[in-house]
Amino acid sequence: MKKRLYLELENCIGCRSCLAACTQCGGHEERNRNYVYDVNPLVNRQTMPLMCLHCVNPACARSCPAQAIQIHETGAVLSALVEKCIGCQNCTIACPYGIPKFDTEQNLMYKCDLCIDRTKDRIPPMCASVCPSNTLQWLTDEEIENKRNQFNLDNGKWVTSLPYLESETNVKVNLPGILQGITKLY
């Protein structure tokens, strides 16, 4: 059964365990491929992880003239292939979420590959396996649907799909009130 990365952003406590784990993933060459964003650092300590959403029709791959960005059969959008990437940075510019990073020393783009060395064998990505607050979860579609049903989607506080996201993605996001000006309850 296919599993997806599910982000429950309101749970994020800013511990940055996901970043530390990302650098330890076998295929990441000790590079951190995700971000933790301080939502409004002058007002509060609310943070949220910024992960690649692994778009179904990714702008990064569409903009690559060398076809260096491949989409795995699981839906994961992989980092640029070393042998094909020409370092043009089109993917970095094209991504509406600012996810791909460019390594100037290696002249190569790299980004979250959803720990493909783990997830292809149904092992959770490193970030989700270490998250102490369950912000990052590795769930089946049925489990995600059950979570969706737990909340009254008409209350104006919970949004389970973001209308401005680029088309369909392979990462599901539960956007809480933190970005809608609604105060957290805890």
Secondary structure, 3 states (H helix, E strand, C coil): CCEEEEEEHHHCCCCCHHHHHHHHCHHHCCCCCCEEEECCCCCCCCEEEECCCCECCCHHHHHCCCCCEEECCCCCEEEECCCCCCCCCHHHHHCCCCCCEEECCCCEEECCCCCHHHHCCCCCCHHHHHCCCCCEEEEEHHHHHHHHHHCCHHHCCCECCCCCCCCCECEEEEECHHHCCCCCCC
